[in-house]
């Protein structure tokens, strides 16, 4: 795959996929400085490409501080990062986003949110459900400057999982449909892709098979549907109806893997099939990153039925 190819003098270093105004090495240095700065304040965080998450589920975005570093000399980066982290932590110390919140306002700002299963340092500390292998559903409080994940105490105080979860789904339904594309598969058929700037775009997978208004008027069948969420700004799906599913599976699997590698806020590189009661993972990656499609007996039956229609 060329990951370890030697850089030559006439080949500029590529820009980072998440912090796009920094090179890969510069972005990695900023992430390392941020991780160290949080640690100096006694806060252990899990570092991702464009954000960090602490044990309480608080998310700290890297975009602003990376932009600051891009505008100053590299020798000033440690001080810039330290100042950024100090100001962020001071703002959290001053105000707990859950403390004293108005319940009605809190529910209006609550979203059901999809994350990779390893996104939170201590998953058991947060109410959650598994949507699909490797993907969990949590509750998030979306404020103008912060996005915080509900822990068990936060959820109980605000009315409990069921009440907040229902509010979170309704708020997803209320989001505008920013952009929908119909992507042609290589050998026939097509699948839909929902794109958006909202960090909640991919979480609308929780609403399937309810589709954005006007996108697909045909009712789902008992053959289920395909779904993938490469990153937080992208949701892909295809309702299984006919023999084109074979082509769509192959094209959608490749599209998903590429979207995952290129996207910000990665969720999952895998393709899933809804079997009527749960999502089944169709794709696998070996140690070398080679992808394959895994067909169990249930999905094999669906393929046979679809190809016979």
N, C-alpha and C positions, 0 to 999 in steps of 0.2 A: 504493500500500500504506500510505500515511500515515506512513511512517518519518520524513519530514522535516516533519510537521505542527507548527505552532507551538503551544507549550504555553501554555495559558490559566490565569488565576489560580484558576479553580474546578475545574481538572483536576489532581489530584495526580500527581506524577511516578511512573511505574510502577516496581515493584520489579524488581530484576535477576533474570533467569531462572536463573542459576547460583548466585549468592550472594544468596539470596532474602530475607535480612533487611536488605539494603542497597538503596537506590534505584539506578537504572541509572548515574547520574552519580557517586554515591558509590562504587559498585563499580568503575567505570572508574578512579577516582582511586586506589583501593587497588591495583589491578593496575599502574598506572603507578608507584606508590611501590615496589611489590615488584620490578618490572623494574629500576628505578633502583638499588635496594638490592643486588640480586644483581650488577649491573654494578659497583658500588663495591667489591665483594669480588672483582672480576676474573672473574666467572662470567657468561658470555653464555647467556641462556636464551630459549627460544621460549615466549611467553606465550599461554595459552589462557583460556577463560572461568573455569575453576575450578582450574587448575593451571599450572605451568610445567615445561618439560623442558630439561635441559642437554644438552651434546654427548655426554655419557656415558650418556644415557638415564635419568638419575635424575629422578624426578617429585616436584614440590613442591606439595602441595595448598594452596589458599588459604582453605579453610573456617574453620580455627581462627583465623588472623590476622584474617580479615574479621569474625568474631564478636567478637574483642577490640576491633577498631576501632568496632564498633557500640555498644560499652559505654563508650567514652571520648569526650572532646571531640575535634572534628575537628583542632584545632591540635596534638593529641598523636599524631595518626596517624603522621607520619613517624618519630617515636621508637619507637612501638610496632612498626612494620614493620621498622625497622632492628634492633631487639632480637630480633624473631622470626627474621629471616634469619640474624643472627649465631648464634643458638642452633642453628638447623638445620644450618648449615655446620660448626659445631663438632662436632656429633654425627656428621656424615659424615666429618670429619677423624679422629675418634677410632676409627671402625670402618667398614671397607669391608664391606658385607654379603656380598660374595663371598669375601673373604679368609679362609682357614682354615675355611671352612664344611664341615660333615660332609656327604659326598656323598649319603648316604641321606636325611638331613634336607632337604638342598637339593632333591632330586628331589620329595620330598613337598610342597614349597612352591612348585614350579614350575608355571606355567600357560601354555598356549598362549593368546595374547591378540591380539585384533583392535584395530587402530588405523587412523585415517585415514593415507593414504600420506604426508601432509606433517607428521605429528605430531613426527617426530624431526629435529633440525637437520642431522645427517649420516647419512642412511639407510644408506650403504654401510659404516658402522662397526659395524652390527648385523646378525647373521644374521636373515634374514626371507624370507618368500615372499608373493607376491601371491595373495590369495584371490579378489578381484574387482577390476575397475577402480576405483582410488581407495581400496582397502582392503588393508592388509597384515597378515600374521600374524607376530608376534614371540614371544619367550620372556620371561616375567616371573617374577622371584623375589618372592613375596608374603610379607613379614614383618609382624609386628604393627604396626610404625610406619612402614614404608616399602614402596614398590613399585618395584623396580628392573628395568630392561630389560637382558638379557644382551647384552654386546658379544661380538665374536668370541673374544677371549681368555678371557672368563668361560665361554663355552660350551665351548671346547676343554678347559679345565681340569676342567670338570664332566662330561666324557664325550662332548661333541659334540652337534650339532643333533639327530640321529636319536634318540639315547637320551633327551635332554631333551624333545624334541617328543612322544615316546610317553608320557613321564611327564606332560607338560602336558595331553595329551588325556585320560588316565586320571583326572587330578585334576578336569578339567571334568565328566567322567561322574559323579564321586562327589559333585558339588554337589547339594544338595537342590533339588527343584523348588518354588520359592516360590509362584508364582501363574501360572496359565495361563488366558487368556480366549479365547473363540471370538467373533470380531467379525463381525457380519453385513455383507455387502456390500450396496450400495444396491439393486441389481437382481437379487439372488439370489446364493447361494453364501456362503462365509464363509472367514476365515483365522484362524490361531492367533497369539496373542501371548504370549510368555513374558516375565514381569516379575519383577524381583528387586532386592533391595538390594545384592547382590554386584556388585562392579565387573567380574566375569567373566561376567555373565549373557549379554551379547550375543555373547561369544566362543564360546558353545555352538553358534553357527551352524556351527562347524567340525565338529560331530558329525552334521549333517544328511546323509542322511535319517533317521538314528537319532533317534527322537523320545522325549521324556520318557515314562516308563512310564505306560500308561493314558490317554495323551492322544489318540492316533489309532492304532487297531489295523489300519487298512487299509494294505496294502503300497504303496510308491511304484510309479508306472508308468513306462513308457519315455518319457512326455511330459515328465518332469522336474518341477521344483518352482520356486515363486517364493520369494524370500528378501529380507529387508531388515534392517538393523541401524541404526536411527535414532540410538541412543545406547547407552552401555555397559550400561544397565539394561533393555534391551528387545531382543527378537528376534522377528521376524515371519516366518511361512512359510505356504505353501499348496501342497499336492501337486496337480498338474494331473491331473484325471480326466475332466472333462466341460465342457459349454458354459458353465458358470458362471465359468470362468476369465476371460472377457471382463469381467464385472462385477467380479470380484475384482481384476484388474489395476488397474482405475480406482480402486477404493476403497482398495486397499492402497497405491497410489502416493501418494494424497492423505494417507492416514494416516501414511505414512513421512515425507513432507515436513513435516507438522505436528509429528510427534514429534521430528524433527531440530531444528526451530527452537525447540522448548520444552524439550528435554532437557538434562541435565547430562552431560558427557563425550561430546560428539557424535562419531559415527563416519561415517555417510554418509546423505545425503538421498535416495539413489537406490534404485530397485527393480531386482532382478536375477532372471534366469531361469537355472536349471541346465540345460545342453543335453546332459548326459551326460558331458562331459569338462571343462567350465569354466563359470564364471558369465558371462553376457552382460548388460550394462547395458541396461535397457529405458527408463529415463527420461532426459530431457534438460531443462536449464534455459537459457533464453536470457538475454541481458544484462539484461533487465528482470525476471528471476525467474519468467517464465511457464514452466510445466512442460508437456512433451509426452511422448507415448509413442512410442518408436522400435521398429518391428517389422521385423526382418530376415527374409530368406527362410526361415530355419530355424524361427523362432518363428511366422511366418505359416503354415507347414506344420503346426506343432503346434496352432495355433488351429483350422485347418480340420479336423484329425483329431478334436480335442476336441469341436467343434461337431457333428461327424457321428456321435458316439457316442450 
